[in-house]
Amino acid sequence: MFLELSLSRVGVLVALPVLYWIGWVVYARTFHPLSRIPGPFLATVSRLWYILKIWTEDVEKDERALHEKYGPLVRLAPDEISCSDPEAFADIYRFSNALDKAQFYEPYNTTGFSPHGDVFSCKSDKKHGQRRRITSSVYSMSNVSKSEQYIDSCSDLLTERLGQYTFDIIGELFYGRAFGFVDEGKDQNDWIKSLDKMIPFVCLMGVAPPILRPFVGIGCMLTSAGKEIAKGVKNIGESSARLMKDAYESRLEAPRTDMAQQVFTIYEKSGDKFDYRWGDVEQESYGALFAGSDTTAIAFRSLFYHLMHNPEAYRKLEAEVDQAVNEGRLSMPPTYKEASQLPYLCACIKEALRIHPGAQLSLPRTVPPQGMTLCGQFIPGGYVVGINAAVLHFDKKVFGADAESFNPDRWMDQSRANYMDKFMMAFGGGTRTCLGKNIALIELHKLSPQLVWSYRFEFYDQTKTQWHTRNTFFARQEGLVARVKRRNH
């Protein structure tokens, strides 16, 4: 009798979650406010589909295929929608009454520096605007241009020794000196290795349901890779703080006009007014190191990879750069002002950013309480919507029938270029456009023509000309070796 009773209780305990799951599936597929939005079965009932796609590191390909199959709205999770309609871009990433960022960004918060958090992971658009205004002048194009001399020192080194350029640029601009990646030809303090391991983990945390994030984090920390991540993050944070302190203490010994000095000035003169403390200063540099190094490197790889695949475009760019140098319109190293006057160079950079944007996940935003209408469908408040640049940038209505091909000429007609520009989101969109956008653009416009003038890039093995990409929010490329030949002038 007792055994029968125990078995019946076990049966109930087993049946309850099964019945709950069946009930949830029926609700999610039939009665849920987003049930009319199509998507893969698993995505409509669980975030597991999205997590698995992040794990395989090629979710952007699946998103493009899903939009081709289902249309402009696709369900990525029970509470999240991916939109591919270009006309929705300005509504989701608007400047007035902007949508708050979704919970996805919470794991990216650089805790331990400032109680205010960083501007990248800040969900509230109102708070983001308040904190961003404090240092926004530091990141303006006119101001970043004043730091060109510090970029030049790294560019000259790179033409002699190709290496980890973008990390050293962040070092020059935010820490008062290059880290030594290019000069010494090595990964200083294993920073690149640490970031490479950390970013996929943080991305998985972002797409996991908030209630499960602690378990994901604990599970990761119990693995050898997780322990390396924790050690690497601690190392980067401590090194960043130490270098920033050194730069501040030595600012009077060797005066500079880099971006760090301007942040120091804001801290000294307006710190009390804006509640901008030393922790905020440290966070400013740490955020630039985290977001501004690998993303710019991705853009450089995209540019030269596609140039090597398109010899005619490469020849046209070489001819433009050579002519500009020979006519005295382009110095070596180039200034940003000079380089930005070369139309085909600008077109190549635009196209490289279009065809392979640095961030290739949907940039999620929370629908406001009153809801919003997308593609004729009303989306209730509280749910998540977003657009993936790697989907939008391939829209043939905007970028042409050859949107899947690298074609800089599409940008040569100014009226067409102005139209396409409205739908470019290589640096995000709306009020949350990447704060370091101008730093990246100056790097790309200064170094690219210098490399084109000084070197010729070719595939080392003509049977291996396709890269492999790993999309864990930032879509890094790997698996190719290039032959670099110095050009004789």
C-alpha positions in Angstrom: 0.0 0.0 0.0 2.8 2.4 1.0 4.7 1.5 -2.2 1.7 2.2 -4.3 1.1 5.6 -2.6 4.8 6.5 -3.1 4.6 5.5 -6.8 1.5 7.6 -7.3 3.2 10.6 -5.7 6.2 10.1 -8.0 3.8 9.9 -10.9 2.2 13.2 -9.9 5.6 14.9 -9.5 6.6 13.7 -13.0 3.3 14.6 -14.6 3.1 18.1 -13.2 6.1 19.5 -15.1 5.1 17.6 -18.2 1.6 19.0 -18.1 3.0 22.5 -17.4 5.3 22.2 -20.4 2.5 21.0 -22.6 0.3 23.9 -21.4 3.1 26.4 -22.0 3.7 25.1 -25.5 0.0 25.4 -26.3 -0.1 28.9 -24.8 3.1 30.1 -26.5 2.0 28.8 -29.9 -1.7 29.8 -29.7 -2.6 32.4 -27.1 0.6 34.3 -26.5 0.6 38.0 -27.6 3.4 37.1 -30.1 1.9 33.8 -31.2 1.1 35.3 -34.6 4.7 36.1 -35.3 6.3 33.1 -37.1 9.6 31.4 -36.2 11.2 28.0 -35.6 9.1 25.8 -33.2 11.8 25.7 -30.5 12.2 29.5 -30.7 8.5 30.1 -30.1 8.5 28.1 -26.9 12.0 28.6 -25.4 15.1 30.7 -25.5 17.0 27.4 -26.0 16.9 27.9 -29.8 18.7 31.3 -29.6 21.2 29.9 -27.0 22.1 27.0 -29.3 22.6 29.3 -32.3 24.9 31.6 -30.3 26.8 28.5 -29.3 27.3 27.5 -33.0 28.6 31.1 -33.6 26.8 31.7 -36.9 23.3 33.0 -35.9 23.4 35.8 -38.5 23.2 33.2 -41.3 20.1 31.6 -39.6 18.5 34.9 -39.1 18.8 35.8 -42.8 17.4 32.5 -43.8 14.5 32.8 -41.4 13.6 36.3 -42.7 13.7 34.9 -46.3 11.3 32.1 -45.2 8.9 34.0 -42.9 9.1 37.7 -43.8 10.1 40.9 -42.0 9.1 39.7 -38.5 10.6 36.5 -36.9 10.4 35.2 -33.4 13.8 34.5 -31.9 12.4 33.6 -28.5 9.0 33.5 -26.9 9.4 37.2 -25.9 11.8 38.5 -28.6 11.3 39.5 -32.3 13.8 40.1 -35.0 12.8 42.6 -37.6 14.3 43.0 -41.1 12.1 45.8 -42.5 14.3 48.8 -43.3 11.4 51.2 -42.6 11.3 50.0 -39.0 14.9 50.9 -38.4 14.2 54.6 -37.5 11.3 53.5 -35.3 13.2 50.9 -33.2 16.4 53.0 -33.0 14.7 56.4 -32.8 16.2 59.6 -31.4 13.0 60.9 -29.8 11.5 58.9 -27.0 14.0 56.2 -27.7 13.4 52.6 -26.6 15.4 51.3 -23.6 17.9 48.6 -24.2 16.8 45.0 -23.3 18.1 42.7 -20.6 20.5 41.2 -23.0 23.0 44.0 -22.2 23.1 43.4 -18.4 26.0 40.9 -18.4 28.1 43.5 -20.3 28.1 45.9 -17.4 31.6 46.7 -16.3 30.9 46.5 -12.6 33.5 47.5 -10.0 34.4 50.9 -11.4 31.4 53.3 -11.0 28.0 53.0 -9.3 26.5 54.5 -12.4 27.6 51.6 -14.7 28.8 52.1 -18.2 27.0 53.8 -21.1 27.1 50.7 -23.3 25.1 48.3 -21.0 22.9 51.0 -19.4 19.3 50.0 -20.2 17.6 53.3 -19.5 17.9 55.7 -22.4 17.3 58.6 -20.1 20.1 57.7 -17.7 22.3 56.8 -20.7 21.8 60.3 -22.1 22.6 62.0 -18.8 25.9 60.0 -18.4 26.9 60.2 -22.1 26.6 64.0 -22.2 29.4 64.3 -19.6 32.1 63.1 -22.0 30.4 63.3 -25.4 32.6 66.2 -26.5 35.7 64.0 -26.0 34.4 61.6 -28.7 33.4 64.2 -31.4 35.1 63.9 -34.7 36.7 67.4 -34.4 38.1 66.5 -31.0 39.3 62.9 -31.9 41.1 64.5 -34.9 43.3 66.4 -32.5 44.8 63.1 -31.4 45.9 62.1 -34.9 49.6 62.4 -34.0 49.2 59.6 -31.5 47.6 57.3 -34.0 50.4 58.2 -36.5 53.0 56.8 -34.1 51.3 53.4 -34.2 50.6 53.5 -37.9 54.3 54.1 -38.7 55.2 51.2 -36.5 52.7 49.0 -38.2 54.0 49.6 -41.7 57.3 48.2 -40.4 55.8 45.4 -38.3 52.2 44.2 -38.9 50.6 43.3 -35.6 48.0 44.1 -33.0 47.5 47.7 -34.1 44.1 48.6 -32.7 44.9 47.7 -29.1 47.9 50.1 -29.2 45.7 52.9 -30.6 43.4 52.6 -27.6 46.5 52.7 -25.4 47.7 55.9 -27.0 44.4 57.7 -26.8 43.2 56.6 -23.4 46.3 55.6 -21.4 48.9 58.0 -22.7 51.0 55.4 -24.3 50.9 52.4 -26.6 50.7 49.0 -24.9 53.5 47.5 -27.0 51.5 45.0 -29.1 53.0 46.3 -32.3 56.4 47.3 -31.1 57.1 44.0 -29.3 54.9 41.9 -31.6 53.1 40.0 -28.8 49.8 39.8 -26.9 50.6 42.0 -23.9 49.4 40.4 -20.6 47.3 38.0 -22.7 44.6 40.7 -23.1 43.6 39.6 -26.6 43.4 36.0 -25.5 41.4 36.9 -22.4 38.8 39.0 -24.4 38.5 36.3 -27.0 37.5 33.9 -24.3 35.3 36.3 -22.3 33.1 37.7 -25.1 31.4 34.4 -26.1 30.6 33.7 -22.4 29.1 37.1 -21.8 27.0 36.8 -25.0 25.6 33.4 -23.8 24.7 35.1 -20.5 23.0 37.9 -22.4 20.6 35.6 -24.4 19.9 33.2 -21.4 16.8 34.0 -19.4 17.8 36.3 -16.5 16.7 33.7 -13.9 19.2 31.2 -15.3 22.1 33.5 -15.7 23.6 32.8 -12.2 23.6 29.1 -13.0 25.2 29.7 -16.4 27.8 31.8 -14.7 28.5 29.3 -11.9 28.7 26.4 -14.4 31.2 28.3 -16.5 33.3 29.3 -13.5 33.7 25.6 -12.6 35.4 24.8 -15.9 39.0 25.4 -16.7 38.0 27.9 -19.4 35.8 29.8 -16.9 38.7 30.1 -14.5 40.9 31.5 -17.2 38.2 34.0 -18.1 37.9 35.2 -14.5 41.7 35.5 -14.3 41.9 37.3 -17.6 39.1 39.8 -16.7 40.7 40.5 -13.4 44.0 41.0 -15.1 42.6 43.4 -17.7 40.7 45.4 -15.0 43.7 45.7 -12.7 46.1 46.6 -15.5 43.7 49.1 -17.0 43.2 50.8 -13.6 47.0 50.9 -13.0 47.8 52.3 -16.4 45.1 55.0 -16.1 46.5 56.0 -12.7 50.0 56.2 -14.2 48.7 58.4 -17.0 47.0 60.7 -14.6 50.0 61.1 -12.3 52.4 61.8 -15.2 50.1 64.2 -17.1 52.1 67.3 -16.0 55.6 65.8 -16.7 54.9 65.2 -20.5 51.8 67.2 -21.5 49.6 65.5 -24.1 46.4 66.4 -25.9 45.0 62.9 -26.1 41.5 61.9 -25.1 42.6 60.7 -21.7 43.8 64.3 -20.8 40.4 65.6 -21.7 38.7 63.0 -19.5 41.0 64.0 -16.7 40.0 67.7 -17.2 36.3 66.8 -17.0 37.0 64.8 -13.8 38.9 67.7 -12.2 36.7 70.6 -13.2 33.2 69.0 -13.4 33.5 65.9 -11.3 31.3 67.2 -8.5 28.8 68.8 -10.8 28.1 65.6 -12.7 29.1 63.1 -10.0 31.9 62.0 -12.3 34.4 60.2 -10.0 37.7 58.4 -10.5 35.8 55.2 -11.0 34.0 56.7 -13.9 37.4 57.7 -15.4 38.7 54.1 -15.1 35.5 52.8 -16.6 35.8 55.2 -19.6 39.2 53.7 -20.5 38.1 50.1 -19.7 35.1 50.4 -21.9 37.2 51.8 -24.8 39.6 48.9 -24.4 36.7 46.3 -24.4 34.7 47.7 -27.3 37.1 49.7 -29.4 39.9 47.3 -30.2 38.6 44.1 -31.7 35.6 45.7 -33.4 37.9 48.0 -35.4 40.2 45.0 -36.2 37.2 43.2 -37.6 36.6 46.2 -40.0 40.2 46.1 -41.2 40.0 42.4 -41.8 36.8 42.9 -43.8 38.3 45.6 -45.9 41.4 43.7 -47.0 39.7 40.3 -47.3 37.2 41.7 -49.7 39.8 43.7 -51.6 41.8 40.5 -52.1 38.7 38.8 -53.4 38.0 41.6 -55.8 41.2 42.5 -57.7 39.5 45.2 -59.8 38.3 47.1 -56.7 41.8 46.6 -55.2 43.5 48.1 -58.4 41.1 51.1 -58.4 41.9 51.8 -54.7 45.6 51.5 -55.3 45.4 53.8 -58.3 43.4 56.4 -56.3 45.9 56.3 -53.3 48.9 56.4 -55.6 47.6 59.3 -57.6 46.8 61.3 -54.4 50.2 60.7 -52.9 52.0 61.6 -56.2 50.0 64.8 -56.5 50.7 65.8 -52.9 47.0 65.4 -51.8 47.8 62.6 -49.4 50.7 62.6 -47.0 52.3 59.6 -45.3 51.0 59.0 -42.7 47.8 60.4 -44.0 45.6 62.9 -42.1 42.0 62.0 -41.7 41.0 65.2 -43.6 43.1 64.1 -46.6 41.9 60.5 -46.6 38.3 61.4 -46.2 38.5 63.3 -49.5 39.3 60.1 -51.5 35.9 59.0 -52.7 36.8 55.4 -53.6 38.7 54.8 -50.3 35.6 56.0 -48.4 33.4 53.8 -50.6 35.6 50.7 -49.9 35.5 51.4 -46.1 31.7 51.9 -46.2 31.2 48.7 -48.1 33.5 46.7 -45.8 31.4 47.9 -42.8 28.2 47.1 -44.6 29.0 43.5 -45.8 30.6 42.5 -42.5 29.5 44.7 -39.6 31.4 44.2 -36.3 28.3 43.3 -34.2 26.1 40.7 -35.9 23.3 40.0 -33.4 20.0 41.7 -33.2 20.4 44.8 -31.0 17.4 44.3 -28.7 15.2 47.1 -27.4 12.3 46.9 -25.0 8.9 47.9 -26.4 7.5 50.8 -24.4 4.4 50.3 -22.2 2.0 51.7 -24.8 3.3 49.1 -27.4 4.3 49.8 -31.0 3.3 48.7 -34.5 5.9 47.0 -36.7 5.1 45.8 -40.2 1.4 46.1 -39.5 1.6 44.0 -36.3 1.0 45.5 -32.9 3.6 44.5 -30.4 2.6 44.9 -26.7 4.8 46.7 -24.2 7.5 44.9 -22.4 8.5 42.5 -25.2 11.8 42.8 -27.1 12.4 43.8 -30.7 15.6 44.4 -32.6 17.3 44.5 -36.0 20.5 42.6 -36.9 22.9 44.7 -39.0 24.0 41.5 -40.8 20.4 41.1 -42.0 19.5 44.7 -42.7 22.7 45.3 -44.7 21.7 42.6 -47.1 18.3 44.1 -48.0 18.1 44.2 -51.8 15.5 47.0 -51.8 18.0 49.3 -50.1 21.4 48.1 -51.2 20.6 46.7 -54.6 20.2 43.2 -56.2 23.9 42.5 -55.6 23.6 43.2 -51.8 25.4 40.0 -51.0 28.5 41.1 -53.0 31.3 43.4 -52.2 30.8 46.4 -54.5 32.2 49.8 -53.5 30.8 51.4 -56.6 27.4 51.3 -55.0 28.5 54.2 -52.8 29.9 56.4 -55.6 26.6 58.0 -56.5 26.0 60.6 -53.8 22.2 60.6 -53.8 22.1 56.8 -53.6 24.8 56.8 -50.9 22.8 59.2 -48.8 19.8 56.9 -49.0 21.7 53.8 -48.1 23.4 55.6 -45.2 20.0 55.9 -43.5 20.0 52.1 -43.1 23.6 51.5 -42.1 23.9 50.2 -38.5 27.6 49.2 -38.4 27.8 51.4 -35.3 24.3 50.8 -34.0 21.5 53.4 -34.4 19.6 56.2 -32.8 20.6 57.6 -29.4 22.8 54.5 -28.7 25.1 54.8 -31.6 28.6 53.6 -30.6 30.4 56.3 -28.7 33.7 55.3 -30.3 32.5 55.5 -33.8 34.7 58.4 -34.7 37.8 56.8 -33.3 37.1 53.7 -35.5 36.5 55.9 -38.6 39.7 57.9 -38.1 41.7 54.7 -37.7 40.2 53.1 -40.8 40.7 56.2 -43.0 44.2 56.9 -41.8 45.7 53.4 -41.7 44.0 51.8 -44.8 45.6 54.1 -47.4 49.0 53.9 -45.7 48.8 50.1 -46.0 47.6 50.2 -49.6 50.5 52.6 -50.5 53.1 50.6 -48.6 52.0 46.9 -49.2 50.3 44.5 -51.5 48.1 41.9 -49.8 47.5 38.5 -51.4 46.1 35.1 -50.3 49.0 33.0 -49.2 47.4 29.8 -50.5 45.1 30.3 -53.5 43.2 27.1 -52.5 42.3 28.5 -49.1 40.7 31.9 -49.7 37.6 31.7 -47.4 37.7 32.9 -43.8 35.8 31.3 -40.9 33.7 33.6 -38.8 32.8 33.3 -35.1 29.8 35.3 -34.2 29.5 35.8 -30.5 28.0 39.3 -30.8 31.2 40.5 -32.4 31.8 38.5 -35.6 35.5 37.8 -35.6 37.2 36.3 -38.6 39.9 33.7 -38.6 41.5 30.9 -40.6 43.3 32.8 -43.4 46.9 33.6 -44.0 47.9 36.6 -46.3 51.1 37.2 -48.1 52.2 40.8 -47.6 54.6 42.3 -50.1 56.2 45.8 -49.8 55.4 47.9 -52.8 58.2 49.8 -54.6 57.6 53.4 -55.4 
